Amino acid sequence: LSSGINAEYGGAPDDWIEKLATLYWFTIEFGVCNENEDLKAYGAGCLSSIEELENCISSKSKKLPFEVDNIVTTPYPITTIQPVYFVAPSFNEAKRKVMEWSQQIPRPFTAHYNPYTQSVELINKRSNCIKMIRDLANEMKTLEDAVMKLVD
């Protein structure tokens, strides 16, 4: 999730940087989700403070649904315990919603996170597109080979 949000900063217009910083705050720093019907903290700020951890799973703090459009416009304190957390249905759902929302960020190029190299690649030239198409074609061949070897 962190690498995905960090990748979105590149080329984002100034008015979107604050939204991305707020999204980072409520996910990477103070993220909470449901897992197996239990409230779980995944944010570093929650996990690094006993007081914050107790607060995020207690009824003392406000819990709101994980809706990115609401998250990015919510002010937050930086020197006190958080009064509100956005709870995702699951960690994977939080990642999906963040990546889906980030597609609307206007930028003059496309960025792609390469999990093999763990880096962000710009797709801003024809040669970058051709390389990505070839990589995808190779992945599809590998997948096709695996499917053909499966027995029904």
Secondary structure as GFF3:
##gff-version 3
##sequence-region A 1 152
A	DSSP	alpha_helix	2	9	.	.	.	ID=ss1
A	DSSP	alpha_helix	14	24	.	.	.	ID=ss2
A	DSSP	pi_helix	25	29	.	.	.	ID=ss3
A	DSSP	beta_strand	32	35	.	.	.	ID=ss4
A	DSSP	beta_strand	38	41	.	.	.	ID=ss5
A	DSSP	alpha_helix	44	47	.	.	.	ID=ss6
A	DSSP	alpha_helix	50	57	.	.	.	ID=ss7
A	DSSP	beta_strand	62	65	.	.	.	ID=ss8
A	DSSP	alpha_helix	68	71	.	.	.	ID=ss9
A	DSSP	beta_strand	84	88	.	.	.	ID=ss10
A	DSSP	alpha_helix	91	102	.	.	.	ID=ss11
A	DSSP	beta_strand	110	114	.	.	.	ID=ss12
A	DSSP	beta_strand	119	123	.	.	.	ID=ss13
A	DSSP	alpha_helix	126	149	.	.	.	ID=ss14
###
